[in-house]
Amino acid sequence: MSKPIPVLEVFGPTIQGEGAVIGQKTMFVRTGGCDYRCSWCDSAFTWDGTGKSEALTPEQILDRLESLAPNAFGHVTISGGNPALHKGLGDLVSLLKSRGIQTAVETQGSIWQDWLKEIDAVTISPKPPSSGMETNWQQLENHLANLHTQQVSLKVVVFNREDYAYAKHVHALFPQYDFYLQVGNEDPHLLDDQELLQTLLQQYEQLIEWTMHDQAMKHVRVLPQLHTFLWGNKRGV
Ligand code: SF4
């Protein structure tokens, strides 16, 4: 029997709202716990004690997924927190693979797990200065070197100019990887969807403006968080 994994949410089907697999129809498995404490974390409930996790085995997770979308999904996103905290996810990844289900993971790149090699789309999202976190560059480089260039992309969330400079630094250090800039959501608790949308659109335009004539940013993609445009700060969609 596989080891249980702390799971906060299993939901879907929905679309992936971020990064290289944006728009992909997917199911979500959100694991508990994070080794970071980003100031603007939009999933702080995974680590601040406000969310309650359930210990589920990979087989139980697959059962949940199948009951949510019987025979109607072929892609699962494993999210967090930081999913890379959990060695036991390797069994879930193998189980999904054995059923022909594709997988995606997002992690900040601070912790390595061998199962990351089996993931179809790994997004490594190092955190910019506004998060209050420090990047361990050597660790990041080591983890990237363990993955195939085609299976991994880098994503930096940008809230301000300092974050943008950080994003440029990341892209300059690792130019061989697909690179995504994403607008940050400053108020993950705002309930007024229209106000949120207006703010995010303005910030998206701003980020596009910064990027367009920047000679160091020729091969980048600038994205919003698509799901916040559609569903605001609502959870589990
Ligand atoms: Fe939140 Fe992600 Fe930062 Fe962890 S790494 S605190 S989940 S934003």
Residues whose N, C-alpha, C, O or C-beta is under 5 A from the ligand:
A	BS01	SF4	C34 Y36 R37 C38 C41 D42 S43 G80 G81 N82 Q108
